[in-house]
Amino acid sequence: MLARRPSACFTAGMRERGDHETRGGGRRGQAERDAITVETGYALCSAAFAAAVVFGAVAGPALLFALPGAVEAVLVRAGGVLAGVLFAVRTVSVLVRFRRSAQPSQPGRTSPDS
């Protein structure tokens, strides 16, 4: 008889106990995975909102008023470029800040709160 692989239920149960790798080579628990998911969602949503506001502020006049064609094109392109750059910068900055705050404190060092 051929050897069988463990069923999906068995492997899912093992995952619930925290059998995932972390940055430091240990295991990542469900709470840490949830925190990463929430932080990634926050980074993307806040970046999209900020990019939309910047695009609206820069390209809005071109879309609302009858401006010369060249001015309208410049405003829309500038708004798109600025919105894209802001989206990337905001996403990266939120995720980098989360990564730094998730690091455990080093033994023997005084924390800023003490």
Backbone torsions as a table, in degrees:
resi	resn	phi	psi	omega
1	MET	NA	141.9	-179.9
2	LEU	-77.2	146.7	177.0
3	ALA	-72.0	140.8	-178.9
4	ARG	-103.5	148.3	174.0
5	ARG	-77.2	153.9	176.8
6	PRO	-61.8	146.8	-179.7
7	SER	-70.6	165.6	-179.4
8	ALA	-62.3	-33.2	179.6
9	CYS	-64.9	-38.8	-179.6
10	PHE	-66.3	-45.4	-178.8
11	THR	-70.4	-33.7	177.9
12	ALA	-65.8	-38.2	178.0
13	GLY	-64.6	-35.8	178.2
14	MET	-67.7	-36.4	179.7
15	ARG	-65.4	-34.7	-179.5
16	GLU	-64.9	-23.9	179.6
17	ARG	-84.2	0.5	174.2
18	GLY	94.6	38.3	180.0
19	ASP	-91.1	54.8	178.5
20	HIS	-127.6	147.9	-178.3
21	GLU	-75.8	149.1	174.0
22	THR	-117.5	-178.9	179.8
23	ARG	-58.3	-43.8	-174.3
24	GLY	-86.2	9.3	178.7
25	GLY	91.6	-2.3	179.4
26	GLY	-88.3	-151.2	-179.4
27	ARG	-112.3	148.6	-179.4
28	ARG	-107.3	125.5	-179.1
29	GLY	-86.1	172.6	-178.7
30	GLN	-61.7	-39.7	-179.1
31	ALA	-63.1	-39.9	179.6
32	GLU	-69.2	-39.5	177.1
33	ARG	-64.1	-39.7	177.5
34	ASP	-64.3	-41.0	179.3
35	ALA	-63.4	-39.6	178.2
36	ILE	-65.0	-42.1	179.5
37	THR	-63.4	-45.5	-179.7
38	VAL	-64.5	-42.6	-178.8
39	GLU	-66.4	-37.8	177.3
40	THR	-65.6	-42.9	176.9
41	GLY	-62.1	-42.3	177.6
42	TYR	-62.7	-43.3	-179.5
43	ALA	-60.5	-45.2	-178.4
44	LEU	-69.1	-42.5	-179.3
45	CYS	-68.4	-43.6	180.0
46	SER	-68.2	-34.5	177.4
47	ALA	-67.8	-40.4	178.1
48	ALA	-64.6	-41.3	179.0
49	PHE	-64.6	-46.7	179.9
50	ALA	-63.1	-39.9	178.8
51	ALA	-65.6	-39.8	178.4
52	ALA	-64.8	-39.7	178.9
53	VAL	-64.5	-44.9	-179.7
54	VAL	-65.4	-42.8	178.2
55	PHE	-60.9	-44.2	179.1
56	GLY	-63.6	-37.3	-179.8
57	ALA	-70.0	-38.1	-176.9
58	VAL	-84.9	-48.5	-175.4
59	ALA	-90.7	-11.9	-178.4
60	GLY	-55.0	-49.0	178.9
61	PRO	-58.6	-36.3	179.3
62	ALA	-68.3	-31.3	-179.6
63	LEU	-84.1	-24.4	-177.7
64	LEU	-92.9	-34.5	-174.0
65	PHE	-112.7	157.2	177.3
66	ALA	-83.2	99.3	179.7
67	LEU	-109.6	161.4	175.6
68	PRO	-57.4	150.6	-174.1
69	GLY	-56.5	-41.4	-178.3
70	ALA	-67.5	-42.4	179.8
71	VAL	-65.1	-41.8	179.5
72	GLU	-62.1	-44.5	-179.7
73	ALA	-64.6	-41.5	179.9
74	VAL	-64.0	-44.1	-179.2
75	LEU	-64.7	-42.3	-179.4
76	VAL	-67.1	-43.7	178.6
77	ARG	-65.7	-43.6	179.3
78	ALA	-62.8	-41.0	177.3
79	GLY	-62.5	-41.1	178.7
80	GLY	-65.9	-43.3	179.4
81	VAL	-65.5	-47.6	179.5
82	LEU	-62.3	-39.6	178.5
83	ALA	-64.0	-42.5	179.0
84	GLY	-64.6	-43.5	179.0
85	VAL	-65.0	-45.0	179.3
86	LEU	-62.1	-39.8	178.1
87	PHE	-58.6	-47.8	-178.6
88	ALA	-65.2	-45.2	-178.0
89	VAL	-65.0	-43.2	-179.1
90	ARG	-65.0	-43.9	-180.0
91	THR	-61.7	-48.4	-178.9
92	VAL	-64.0	-43.0	-176.8
93	SER	-65.2	-39.1	179.1
94	VAL	-66.6	-43.1	-178.4
95	LEU	-70.4	-35.3	177.3
96	VAL	-68.2	-42.2	178.1
97	ARG	-62.4	-40.1	177.4
98	PHE	-64.0	-42.2	-179.3
99	ARG	-62.9	-40.8	179.3
100	ARG	-66.7	-40.8	-178.1
101	SER	-72.8	-20.1	-179.4
102	ALA	-82.5	-10.5	-179.7
103	GLN	-70.2	135.6	178.0
104	PRO	-68.9	151.1	179.3
105	SER	-70.0	150.2	-177.9
106	GLN	-85.0	136.6	179.9
107	PRO	-64.0	142.8	177.5
108	GLY	87.7	-4.0	179.3
109	ARG	-106.6	146.0	179.3
110	THR	-84.0	131.6	178.0
111	SER	-79.3	153.9	-178.4
112	PRO	-64.8	-17.9	-178.4
113	ASP	-81.3	-13.4	-173.9
114	SER	-89.3	NA	NA
